[in-house]
Amino acid sequence: MLLNRIFRYELPTAIEFGNGAIRQLAEHVRALGGTKVLLVSDPGVQKAGVTDKLTAVLMRDNLPFIIYNDIEPDPDIEGVMRGRDVAASEGCDIVVGLGGGSALDTAKAIGLMMTNKGHIRDYVGINRVPRKGAPVIAVPTTAGTGSEITIWSVLSDKSAKVKLSVGSAYNCPDIAVCDPELTLTLPASITAATGMDALTHALESYVNKATQPISEALSMQAMKMIAASLRTAVVQGENVQARYDMLLASLIAAMAFNPTRLGLAHALAIPLGAHFHIPHGMVNAILLPEVMAYNLIGNLEKYKEIARIFGTPVEGLSLRDAAKCSVTAIKQLKEDVGIQNKLSDYGVTEEALQQIAEEAMISGNVPVNPRKPSLEDLKQICRNAM
């Protein structure tokens, strides 16, 4: 790292973290001037009864609300516009997003469109949103995406089969209310995939070329917590401490990558998710070891440190051999949490790889990756994961 270079760190979102944190939700709504809530929650969260926990708090404190649950995996841009219209017709002046990345990304985008003209596709890219949106409170129910504090909403244009990213400081929620108790009922498979997503956030930020002292410290802390807690959270879902630590690790990982972006796993995950509907956490879990193996020579010292963080003795090894141990450690973690999937399990074929690589290459995550890839390099990473 160049210690004399200029860097910036900004976190517009206030964080309320802890078991039972949702009990103060109504106070946060009123502090932001909200009088009627658009509660954005996906059907799965509603079916699991988690939405009822929030609505009980709002009803207890006499806050009117409307539930909007037109949310799919890979949330559609048109769902954002329908949510904006519901908010307008119902007189909602604040958004509360409840769920994983799909619900939170949608909630943030709806908030933007409540005060900005046009269509959400007009703001695809970075720093294209002209003004702050309506107040947004984000309440995560998974320990993985970090969407509760990030500048990004990743949305799908289903007709064009592409994923679109809206990035703006105006897209950060006003408050993130992080209550680990809401994650206690997550199935083991989702716990594993979202946990690997959080790890990918921390790791890719840590090794990439945009890393800086604040984000680097956050990345290391997140990886240490994931190394210590992910296995327990998967096999003992009722373990409150493991759930607490994983939600906090996911949050810290998001704080790391928010200013740095990520790397090739995320660059490839976007088109793979768009064309083959692979859940985001799962596709990152599948790709991460292969991306690490490719990137090793771009940052051997950092990969050696990752091996240490995940409990591999590296003393006496050459730098390169020590770095390679990081790949072995992450493969072992994947196996321990039950992720054995390959890209081919989702229908990815050799014939699709050219288009996947071309679409990945335009991602803003490619320039910050520790090793500059060619199209053939990206295709080979996917082959190795098939």
N, C-alpha and C positions, 0 to 999 in steps of 0.2 A: 504494500500500500504506500502511495506517496503521501507522506505525512504533512506536506506543505500545500496540498491542493485544497481548493475551496469546496465545501459541501454544505448541504442544507438538510435540516430535519424539521418536519412540521407535523403536528398531530392535532387537527381541529376538533376531534371528538373527545368529549368527556367520558370517562369510564367509571361505571359503578359495578363492582365485582364482588361476588360472595354468595354463599348459600342463603336463599331467601331474598335476594336483591329485588325480585319482581314485586315484592310487597309495597315498594315505594313508587311503583310505576305511575300512579295517578299524580303524585307530587311532581314528578318530572314532566308529565304532560302539561300540567298547569303552569309550571315554571317557564315553559317554552311558549306560553300563551295559547295552548290548545283548548278548544271547547268541545270539539267532536272528533273522534278518532276514526280514521280508516285503518282497520286492523288487517294487515296483509299476512295471510297464513296459508301454507299449502295444505291440500286435503289430507296428506298423511299425518301431519302434525295435529290437525283437527281430529282425525279418527283416533289418534293415540290419547286424546283427552288433554293435550298440553294447551291447546287454545282455550279450553274451559278455565284453566288456571289463571290466565290473563284476564279473561272476561269477568271472572269472579272479582278480581281486584278492581276493575273499572266499575262494575256495578256496585260494589261495596262503597266506592267513593263517588257515586252518582255522576259518572262521566259517560255520556252517550257515545255509542260506537256503531260502526257498520263493519261486518266481516267481508273481506274480499279474498276469495280463495281460488281464483282462476289462474292457478300457478301449476306449471308442468316442470318436470326435469328439463334442463336446457330452456329456461323461460323465454317465451316468445315476445318480440317487440310489440306485437299487437296486444298482448296481455297487459303490457305497461299502459298503452293508450286507453284500453278499456277501464283499467283501474283509475286513470286520471279522470275519465268521464264519470265514473261512479262517485269519486270524491267530489267532483263539481256538483253533480245532481243531488247529492245527499248533504251538501254543506259541510263537508269535513275540512278541517284546517290544519290537521297534523296527521302524520303517518306513523304507525307502529308496525315494524316488520318483525315477524316471529317465524323462525324456522332455520333451515340450512341456507346454503348460498343462493339457491334459486329464489326463495322467498325474500331474502334480504336484498339481493341485487334488484329484484322487481320493486320492492318497497322504496329503495333509494331512487330508482329511476322515476317512479310515480311522483315522488316528492319533487324532483326536478321539473317534471312536466306540469305541475300545479302552478308554477309561476313563469315558466319559459314557453314561448310560442313554438308552433310547428309540431314536428314529429320527433320522437326520441332518436331516430336514425340521423337527424340533422346534427346530432352532437357526438356521433361516433368519432373516436380518436382521443387525443389528450388536450385538455384545456380549451375546449370549444364551447363550453356552457357559459352564457353571458351573465347569468345572475343566480344567486342562491335560490334554492327551491323552498318548498314548505318545510317546516321542522320535521325531522325524522328521528325516531328512537328505534334502535335495532336491538333485538333480543334473540341471540343465537341459541339453537337447540342442538347443534352439533359442534364438535371440537375439531374443526378442520379448515373451513374456508377463510376465516378472519374477515369476512365481508362487513362485520359490524363496525370496523374502523377504517376500511380501505377506501381509496378514491375510485375504485373500479366497480362497474356493473357489467357483467358478461352476459349478453343476451343473444338469442338466436333469431335469425330471419329464416323461418321454416320454409318459406317458398323458395328462397335462394340456396338453402342448405349451407348457410354460413353462420359463424358466430361473430358477434360484434362487441366491441368493448368501448364503454364510455368511461373516460377517466378525467376527473376534475376534483379539486379540493371542495367544490360545492356539492360533490356527490358523497362526501363523508357524512355519516349520521351526526346529529348534534350530540346524542348520548348513546352509548352502548351499555345496555343493562345485561350483564353476564351472570347468570345464575346457574351454577353447576348442577343443581338439583334437577333442572330441566333436561339434563342429558342422561339421567339415571336409567331411563327405559329404552335407550337406543339399542337396537340389536347389535350383536357382536360383529356382524359383517359390515355394518355401516360405521361402527366405532373404528374398526380396522382401516377401512378405506379413507375415512375422513382424517384419521390420525396420520396416515401416510401422506395425505395431502398437506397437513400442517408441517410434517417433516420436510416435504419437498419445498415448501415455502422457505423454511429456515435454511435448509441446506443450499438451495440455489442462490439465495441472497448472499449467503456467507462466502461462496466461492466466486461469485461473479465480479466483473470488472468495475461495477459501480458501488461496491461495498465501501462503507465509511465507518469511522469509529463507533458511532452510536448504533447503527444497524448491525455491525459485526458483533457487538456485545449482546445485543438482543438475540441474534441468530444462535449464538453459542448457548445462551441460557435456555432458549426454546428446545434446542436439540438435547441438552442434558435432561430436561424434564421429560421429553418424549422417550428418550432412552430408558429412563427410570420407571415410566408410568404406563406406556401404551399397552404392553403385554397384560398388565394387571387390569386395565380398563376393559380389555377385550374379554378376558376369561372370568373376571369378577365384576360384571357390569354394575352391581350394587355397591361397589367399593367407592364411598363418597370421596375419599382422599385422592384416589386415582382419577376420578372424574373431575375433581377440582383442579388437579395438576394438569390434566390434558386440556381443559378449556382455557386455563391460563397460558399454557404453552402455545396453543393455537393463536391466542390473542397476541402474545409476544412475537410469534413468528410473523404475523401480519404487520406488526409495528416495524419489523425488520425489512420486509420486502416492499412496504408502501413507498419508500423513497428510492429503492434500488432496482425495481423490477426483478425478473427471475432468470430463467435459462431455457435450455432446449427441451426439457421435459414439458414445460408449460407451452412453449412454442408449438410443439407437436400435439399436445393435448387438445388444443383448440380445434384444429381441423379433424382430428380423429373423433372427438366428441360430436362435432357437427355432422359428420358423414356416417358415423357408425353408432352414435348414441351410447357411447361408453360413459358411464358415470365419471365425473371429473376426478374424484379421489381415486377411483380404480385405475383410470388410465395413467395418472401420475405414478401410482404404485408400480404398475407394470413397467413404465419407462425409466423410472429413477435409476435403478442399478445399471442399466445399459448406457444411460446418459453419463453417469458417473465414470464408468469405464472409459468412455470416449474422452471425457474432459480431464482425466487425471493429469496428463502432462501439462495442462494449462495452469494447474495450481497444486503441485505436489505437496507443498507444506500444509495447505489447508486440508487436503484429503487425509494426510497423516493425522492431523488434529481430530478430524471426524472419527477416524478409527479409534483414537484414544477415548473420545467422548462415549463411544458405544462399547467400551470395555475391552478392546483388543490390546494386548501387550505388544508394543512396537519397538521396545528398546532392543538394540542390537541388530535391527533390520536396516537395510539400505532405505533411503528416502523413497524410492520408487516402490519397493516391496511393502513398506509401511503404508504408503498411500493406497496400494491395492487392497490392503486389509479393510479399508472403509467399504469397498464394494461388497466384500464377503459379509461384513457385519450387517449391511442393509438387506442383503439377500436373506440372511438368517432371521432378521426381524420380520420380513415379509412372510417367511415360512411359519414363524411362530404365531403370527396373528391370523394365519389361515388364508393368505392370499397366494393362490397358485395360478391365477388366470394369466392367459396370454392374449395378445391382440387378435390372433386367429380365432379365439373363442367368440369374438364379436363380429366375425365375418370379414376382417381385414385381409386383403389379398395382395399379392405382389403387384397386380395390375393397378391397384389404387395408390401405390406408394409415390408415384411421380407427382400426382396432384396433391397428396398430403404434404410432401416435401416442399412443393412450390408455395403452398399456402402458409406453411410454417415459416418459410424463409422471410416473409414480409412482417413477421411479428417483431414488436419492439423488444422482445426478450432475446432475440438473436444477437444484436450488437453488444450486449453486456455479458454474454456467455464467455467463460474463460478461454474457450477455444473457438476459432472461427470455422464454421462448418461449410461444406459444399452441399449441393443437393444430394449427391451420392452418399455423403456422410449421414445425412438425415434419413435417407432410405435404408442405409445399413443399420442404423440404430433401431429402426422399426423392424427390420428383418430379425435382428437379434432378440427382439421382444415378441416374436411370433411363434 
